[in-house]
Amino acid sequence: METTSRKDLTVKLTEANFDSLGSSDRPMFVDFWAVWCGPCKIMEPVVEKLAAKYGNRVLFGKVNVDEEMNLSSRYQVFSIPTFMIFRNGQPVDAVIGAVGEASLERLVKTALDGSAGAA
């Protein structure tokens, strides 16, 4: 089914894999979300679409804040959805809320511009 293959575009991030995946050369886009969060569900297809478009240059991951409370606390995520860009393991930009595709795409493009400038 098409939806299952699209889900494979994002990586489930946990405390066990977050630091190793986040320290790669390419930027990491992180979606902090929860199953019960309505706005998170609204944004899910947007994140999947961006992952399909930019996944070859940006790692797209999702953190379930109910399962990974230490990660959400570590990055001071108090509202969801929260979308963060990480470069070299450090958060460099964030957007909070159901902001729409254009705002999230700007976040991704900024991360790519930044990584291109650093190379």
N, C-alpha and C positions, 0 to 999 in steps of 0.2 A: 504494500500500500504506500502511496506517495508520502503520507504524513510521517511514517516511521523513518523513511530515508532522510527526510528533511531534519528530523530531530538529531540525526547523526552529525549534523553540521556544527553542533555545539558540544562542548565537553562538560561533563558533570565535575565541578570543582569541589574538592574536599580539603580538609586540613592536610591530609596525606599527600596530595599532589599539587596544591596551590603554589607553593614556593618554587618547586622545580619547573612547573609549566610557565609561571610568571617571569622567570629569569631568562627566558629565551631571548634571542635577538629581535624577534618580531613583537609588535605591541600586542597586548592582551585586552580584549573587551570583556568585561565581567558584568553579568546581569544578576543582581541580588534580588531574589524573588521568594514567593511562598505559594503553596498550592491554593490556599484560601483567598488569595489576593486578586480581586477583580481586575484592577488596572494592570496587574502583571499578566493576566491571561489576555487582555486586550493587546499588550505589547509583544507577546510571544511571536505572532506571525511576522511582526516587523523585525524582530531580532533575527529570526530564521531567514528572512529575505536578505538582510544585510550580511549574514554569515555566508549565504550562497554567493553573494556578490563579491565580498572582500575576504572570504575565508582562506584564500591562498596567500594573503599578505598579513592578516590579523588572526590571532587565535581567539575564538569566541567561546566563552565559558559561562556556566550558570552556577550560582551558589544558592542553594535552598537555605534560607536564613533559619528555618526551624530545625534543620538537621545540622547546620554548621554555625552554631551560635558564636563560637570563638572567632570565626572569620568575620562575621558581621560586626562583632564587637571590636575586633582589631582595627577595622576600617571605619568605625563609627557610623555604621549604617543604621539609622533610626527610622527611616521611612522607606517603603518599597512601592514600586520598583525603584531601585537605584542602579544606575549604569556607570561603571568606572572604566577608565582606560589606565592600564599599567604599562610602564616601560622600564625594563631592567629591574623588575620586581617592585617598583614603586608606583603608587597612584599618582597620576599627573593631571587628570581631569575627571569630572563627574557631572552627571545630569540626574536629577531626581524627579520621579513622577512619570505619568503616561504622557510623554511629550510629543509623540508622533515621529514618523519616519524621517522627516527633514532634519529635525534636531539631532536624532541619533546618528544620521549619516554625517552630519557636520562633525560630531564627536569623533567618528571613525576617521574621517578625512584629515582632521587636525592631528590625530595620532600618527597617521601615515606621513603627513608633511613633516612632523617633528622627527620621525625616525629616518626619513630621507635626508633631512638636514644634518642629522647626527652621524650619518654613514660617511 
